[in-house]
């Protein structure tokens, strides 16, 4: 995917027009490079299955803890 930096709003948000249509708003501080208005960018978006699985496990642990806590409270009443 390719895009052009249209502007930087408040020095914080990069507004990127995507070639072929669309627009992205990206925190400018999250970029690995310094960008400015008019820069042409190649954008590569990839899935991160390891991060997704880690998050799924964390959510399941939280759900398990909440369920156990709820069951304990119901038993005490």
C-alpha positions, -999 to 999 in steps of 0.1 A, spaced: 0 0 0 12 35 -7 2 68 7 11 105 9 14 125 41 -13 152 36 -5 170 69 5 167 105 -22 179 129 -10 196 161 24 180 156 8 147 168 -14 131 141 -2 122 106 -30 124 81 -21 100 52 -40 98 20 -39 63 6 -34 59 -31 -65 43 -46 -87 58 -19 -90 61 18 -72 79 46 -53 69 77 -48 88 109 -16 77 126 1 90 158 32 107 143 52 97 174 46 60 166 66 62 134 101 47 132 109 76 108 105 113 109 78 123 84 66 156 70 39 169 47 42 156 12 63 125 20 54 95 0 52 63 20 51 26 14 29 11 41 31 -26 51 5 -39 75 10 -75 88 -10 -97 112 7 -106 144 -6 -141 154 17 -144 184 4 -111 199 -32 -122 192 -27 -155 210 -11 -139 239 -40 -114 243 -65 -143 240 -48 -161 268 -47 -130 290 -84 -124 284 -93 -160 292 -73 -158 325 -92 -126 335 -125 -142 326 -116 -173 347 -106 -151 377 -138 -131 375 -159 -163 373 -141 -178 403 -146 -146 423 -183 -145 414 -188 -181 424 -170 -174 458 -193 -144 464 -224 -164 456 -212 -192 480 -207 -167 508 -242 -153 506 
